[in-house]
């Protein structure tokens, strides 16, 4: 019984330390003297490029074959945002 409590306590301590360890992992972008998190920049770029792709898809009539547009365009924005993050802010 005591051993289970120790394991549970160790697990809780490890979970409590993880957010503190990850707090400094977010890259910051300096734009006009203001610091913005990189993920915010990636979300904005993803949304803008997804809107641009919508215009291209509508002009080429590909949009008719895409399926549920309410699902397609947010997923496209997330995909583009993640790709931008990996291309420009990957530290590996």
N, C-alpha and C positions, 0 to 999 in steps of 0.2 A: 504494500500500500504506500509506504513512504517512497519507494523507488518510482512509482507512477507519479506521485506528486512532484518529485524532483524533475522527472522528464517533462511534465507539463509546465513546470516553472521555467525550465530551460527553453522550451518552445516559445513561451510567452515572451521571454527576454530576447530571444532571437528575432521574433516578429517585431518587437518594439525598437530594435536597433536598426533594422533594415531601412525604414524611412529616413532616419537620420543619416545613414551612409549614402543614400541615393539623392539627398537634397542638393548636393553640389555637382551632380552629373549633368544637369541641363545646360546646354550651351546657350549663351546670351549673345544677341545681335545688337550692336549699337547703331541706331538710326537717328540722325539729327540730334545727338546728345542724349537720347532716351534709350534705356536698355529694355529690349523685348526678348522674351524667350523664343528660341528657335522654332519650337513647335507652333507658335502662333503665326509666325511668318509662313511656315509650311502649310498651315490650314488656309491662310489667305490665298497663297499661290495655287493650292489645289482647287479652291472654289472658283477662282478666276479662270483657270485653265479648263475646268469642267464646263463652265459656261461657254467658253470659246469652242470647246468640242461639240456642245449642243448645237451651236450655229452651223458648224461644219457638217454634223450629222443630218441636220434638217435640210441644208442646201443640197447634200448629195442623196437625200431620200433614204438614208440608212436608218434613220430614227424609226421608220415604220416597222422595221424588223427586230428592234432591240428587245422588246418585251415590256415589262412594267417600268415605266420611266421614273416613277417615284423611288424605285429601288436602284436603277441603273446609275443615275447621275450622282447620288450621294456616294455610292460605292466607287465610282470613277474619281470623285473628288478625294476620297480617302486614299485610293491607290496612288494618285498623283502626289498628294501630300506626303505619303510615306516614301515615295521614290525621291522626292526633293530632299527629304530629311536624310535619306541614306546617301544620296549623291553629295550633298554639300556639308552635312554635319556629322558624318560617320567618323569616329575617332579610332577605329580598329586598324 
